[in-house]
């Protein structure tokens, strides 16, 4: 236990308890007593574990990077146990593995579900599902800040001018994330209400959008988004999880606006606008750009939800877009656009340096004077390599479990990228409930792997394989 930051875990167990309390209040207010006791159990266990971890906190001054990764990994395993309690003890007779699968899917903001018909679920349990992905998105962003030292210094420059993150600076940035995350959720909720979306649906969808999750409060999203205006507004709101969560803060509160604080979002904006033009002029074959725009924003933000009539012939392109992903400091997954852009530019410059050796090629990030170093390129390359290995491994495991190769390959991408299965990828209605125990275990494992950032796996491997 001395290598685990119990304070970090204690905070999120306390937050889970607070969210359980809100669900109890909601159930009492709307006379939803079917699963009320389950939320009371979650409240008691969350608070108990939160207080217990706080009381037994160690006095270790500085945690190593291995300690931090271990802490975050344990959090991804333990916190969903609390969220699985209402599923397991509900009136719907769900087994423990299915309950834990649902909780992990929510906490990792993936969106796979064992429920076939959402309409038959108690409203309080629907909110509980959305709550699990909301706190999961918050946990993911906090984890990125905790592990910031394993990434290159350029990402730090979009947060602070400090060279290193000490305990005080880490706490400051995590506190900022808490506030921004809550405020953005409230803003999304208000905007959805303004455009005449039912309050219950607005609350659930707000938690889905901010966390880049995939849980919906209904079987058919078109029953919630009834006109083109609502669809367009919803599509734009999905971009909140595409850009950095610090974008709004930097725009409002940074007085001396150094471009270093905006360089990633500027690159992402340029990338998105290019995609928008390509989709509008070359891929809009059905003259239904509203649906195409929805699918585009859903893919780049790694949310993955779709309407009833997505352009299925573009499923391969949508898979590529979600693999690329969005901002490093967003709740979206993916390898990240800026990493792939830097890797591509560096590779082109290396090739040109051999054909035109007298020329000077600068590896500079667009819109800035920042140069990326070779050590950073190696990290980006390793991220891509680990993704390919993980994809092949999971595809093999799923195929051996009786799933056809095409579905296994698509499902592997969606699992590692924490993106929900939908008709946009040809996997709408995929039955997770009847999957074999080991298949669910593989999916649970790789949902977590996709969320802890692929580079951390290499660091853990280095810890155990190389002693020096």
N, C-alpha and C positions, 0 to 999 in steps of 0.2 A: 504493500500500500504506500510505501514511502516514495515510490516513483510516480504516483498518481496525484494530480492536482485536484484534491477533493473539494476545494472551494469552488472551482470552475463547475464541477458536476452539481454541487449543492445549489448553486444559483438556478440552474435549469430545472432541477427537481422542484424547487420552490415555485418557479414560474409555472410548471406543469400543475402544481397544486392550486395555484391561483386560477388557472384556466378551468380546472375541474370545478372550482367553486362557482365560476361564472356559469358553467353548464348546469349546475344544481339550481342556481337562481332562475335560469331560463326554463328549466323543467318545471319548477314550482309555479312560475308566472303563467305558463301556458298549459298547466295541468297535464304534463307529460310524465306520468309516474311509472311507466313500464320498466324503464332502465335506470330509475333514479338512484337506487342503492349502489349500482355499479360505479357511479361518479363519486359517491361518498367514499367508497373503498379506494378509488384512485386518489382522492383528496388526502385521505389519511396516510396512505402509503407514500405519496409524493412528499408530503410535509415531513413525515417521519424520516425518510431517507435524506431529504435536504438538511434537516437539523442534525441527523446522525453524521453525515459527511462533514458538516461544519464543525461539530464538536471534536471529531477525530482528525481534523486537518493537521497536516504535518507542518513543521516550522522550517521546512527547507526553503532557503532564500531564493535559489535559482534552479529552475527545472531545465534539464537538457532537452534538446529537440526530440530525442527518443521518448522522454517522459511525456512531452506534450502530445506526440502522436498517439502514444498508448492511452492517454487520458481521453482524447477525442474518440478513439476507436471504442473504448469501453462505454462512453456516452452513447454512441450509436447502437450499442448492444443492450444497455440497461434502460435508457429512457423509454424506448418503444415498449418495453415490458409493462410499464405503467399504462401506456395508451392501449395496450392489448386487453386490459382487464375488462372494460365495458363491452368489448366485442365478445370475449370469452364467456362472460356472465350474463350476456343479454338473452332475450327470449328467443333468439334465432338459432340456437343450438349450433354454434360455430366451434370447431375444434381449436385446440390451443395453437397448433401450427398455422391454421388459417387466420386466427386472431393476430398472431405475431407477424405473419406475412402482411396482413392489412396494415398493422401499425408501422412496420418497417417501410412499407410502400409509401405511407403518408409522411413519416418522419424524414425520409430521404427525398421527399417531393417528387416521387416517381409517378404514382397514380394507378398502379395495377390494383385491381380489386377482385375479391372473391364473391362480391354481391352481384347477382344477375339482374335484379330489378330494384333500382334505388327507390322507386315509389313505395315499395313495401316496407321501407326502413323508417323507424321512428325519427322524427325531426331532430330530436336532441342528439341522436347517434350520427346523423348527417353532419351536424355542427361539430361533433367530436372528431369525425374524420377530417374535416377542414381544419380544425384546431391542431391536429397532429402534424399536418404539413406546414401550418403557419409557424409553429415553434421549431419545426425542422429547418425551415429556411433561416430563421434567426440563429439557430445553432450552427448552421453551415457558414454563415457570414462571420460569426464570432470565431469559428475555427480557422478561417482564412487569416484573420488578424493574428490569432495565436501562433500560427505556423508561418507567418510572413517572412521569417528569417531564412527559410529554405528556398525562397523564390528570389529572383533577381532584384536589384536595387531600383530598377525603373518603376516597378509597381509601387514601391514605397513612396516614390516622388509624387504619385497621384494622391497621397494621403498627407504627407508631412515632409518637412525639410530635415528631420532628424535622420542621422545615418543609421542608427540602430534603434530598435524598439525595446526599451526597458519596461519594467513592470508598470510604471506610471503611465507611459505612453500607450501601452497595450490596453490598460484599463480605460484610458480616455477615449480611444478609438472604438472599443467595444460599447462603451456607454453611448457614444454618438450613434452607433449602429442601432442600439435599442430604441433611441428616441426617433431616429429617422424611419425606422421600420414601422413603428407604431403610427407615426404621422402619415406616412405614405399609405398604409392600410386604411386609415380613416378617410383620407382624400379619395382613394379609389371607391370606397363604400359610398361616400357622398355623391360622387360623379355618377355612379350606377343608379343611385336613387333619383338623381335629377332627371335621368333619361328613362324614368318610369319602369324601372326594373324592381320587382317585388323586394321588400326589405329583407326577407329571409334569404332569397337568392342573392341579393347584393352582398350580404354579409359573408356567405359561403364563397362567392366568386371573388370577393376582395381578398380573402385569405389564400385562395388558389392563385390569383394573379401575382401577388407580392412574393409568394414563395416559389413561383415557377412550378407549381404542383399540377396534378391532373385530376383530382377529385372534383366531381360536379354534384350539385344538389338535385339533379334530375337525370333521367335516362337520355333525353333529347335536348340538346342545347337550344335548338330552334323554338322550343316551347318557352324559353326564357327570353331569347333575343328574337323578337317578333317582326322587326323591320330593319331595313338597311342602315338606318342611322345608328341604331343600337349595336349592330354588328361592327360598323366602322369604329365607333367609340370603344367598344370592347377590344377590337384589334389594336388600337392605339395604346390602350391601357396595358396590353400584354407586353409592350416595349419597356415598361417600367422594370421588368426583370431581365431585360436585355442590356440596358445601360447600367452604369455603376450606381449603386445606392447613394454614393456621395455626390453625384452630379448636382442634385438640387441644392445641397448644402454649399458646395463650392461656388455655385452661381450666385447665391444670395449673400453668403457670409465672408467669402474671401475677398478682401479689399484689393490687395496687390495681386491681381490674377495672373499668376505665372502659367504659361501654357502647359507646363509639366503636370498641373493638376487636372488638365482636360484632354491630354493627348490621346488617351485610349478611347474616350467617348467621341472625340473628333474623328478618329479612324473608323470607329463603329458606325458613326453617322454617314460617313462617306461610303462605307461598305453597304449599308442598308439602302441608301439612295440609288446606288448602282444596281443592286438587286431589284429594287422597285421598278426602275426603268426597263430592265431586262424582262421582268415578268409582264409588265404592261404592254410592251411593244412586240415581244416574241412568243410569249407563252399564254397569252390571253385568247386562246383559240375559241372558247365558248362564249366570249363577250360577257363574262360574269366576273368582272374584276373585284367586286366586293368579296365574293367567296375566295378568290385567289389571294387577295390582300390578307384576309383572315388566316389562310393556310400559311402564307409567308411569315407573318408575325408570330404565329403559333410555333413554327419550326425554329426560327432564329432565336426565340426566347426559351426554347427547350420545354415549353409547356405541352405541346403535342395534341391538344384537344382539337376537334374538327367539327364542322357542320355535317349535315346529312349528305351533302352533294359536293365533296371535295374532288379536285381533279386527280383521280387515282393514277393517271398516266404519268404524273410527276412525282410519284412516291420516292423514286430513287434520288431525285434532286432534293426533296424535303429531308431525306435521311442524311444527305451530305451537309445540308445547312445545320441540322441539329448536332452533327459531329463537330462542326466548326465552333458553334456556341457563341456566347456573347462576351460581356465584360468580365474581367477577372474578379471584380468586387461586386458582382451581381449574384442573384440566386440561380441563374442559369448554369447549365453544365457545359459539356463540350470541351474540346482541347483548348479552346479560346482563339479567337480570330487573330489577336495581335501576335501570339506565339507562332501561328502558321504563317502569318505575313512576314514576320522577321526571319523565320526559317527559309521561306521561299526567296526573299530578297538576298539573304546571305548566300544561298546556293547559287543564284544567278550571278552574283558578283564574283564568286569563286570560279565559275565557269568562264566568265568574261576575262578574268585576270590571266587565264592561260592563253586565250586567243588574242588578247590585246594587252600584253604585259607592261607596256609603257604607260598605260592609263592608270589613274588612281580611282578606286571604287570605295565609296564611303558607305558603311553600313549604318545609315541613319534612319530613325523612325520618322515617318511622315508627320508633318506639322510641328516638328520639334528639332532641337539641335542635339538630341540625345542619340548617342551611338550605342548599339548593343554589342557586347563583347562575346568572344568565342565561348567562354564558360557558360554564358546564358544560352547560346545556340545549342550547346551540348545538352543542356537541360531540356530544351524544347524538343530536340531530336529523341531523347530518351522518353519523353512523354508520349510522343507519337508511337514509338516502338512498343512501349508498355501497353498502349491502347490496342495495337494490332495483336499482340500476344494474348491479351485478355479477351479480345473479341473472338479469336480463333479457339481459345480454350473453352469459353462459355458456349460457343456454337457447337463444339464437339460434345460437350456434356449434355446440352439440350437435345441434340440429335440422338444421342445414345439413350435418352429418356423417352423416345418414341415420337418426338415432334419432327415434322418434315424439315428438310434442310433450309428451304426458303424462309419458313416461319421462324426457325431457330436463329438464322442469321439476322433477320430483322429484329426479333425479340432481344437478341444479344446486344445490338446497337442501342435499342431503346433502354435496356436495363442499365448498361454502363453509362449512358448519357442521362439517366434518370428522367426519361420522357415517357408519357403515358401511351399505351397502344390505342390506336384509333383507325377509322376507315381511311384516313389520309395515308397510312402506311400499309393498308391492306390487312390489318389485324383487329378490326373492330369485332367485338363480341368474343374475343379469345377467352377460353374457359380456364381460369386459374384455379378454380375451386377443386376440380377433379385431378389436378396434376399430382404426380407421385411425390412422396415426402422428400426424396433426395433432389428432385427437380426444383421444388420450392426452396429447399435449402440453398441450392446453387444460386437461384435468383436473389434470395435474401443476401447472400454473401457478396454478390457482384453489385447489387444496389448500393451497399455500403462502400464497396471499393470505388464505385463511380463517384461517390460523394466526398471521400477523404482526399481527393486529388491524387492522380496516378503517380506523381513523383514521390509521394510519401511511401509508396510501396517499395520503391527502390532503396530508400533510406533504411527502411526496416530490414530489407534483405541484406543490405550492407552491414547492418549491426550484427546480424547473426552469422553471416557467411565469412566476414572478414574481421578478425579480432583486432588487427592493428590499423 
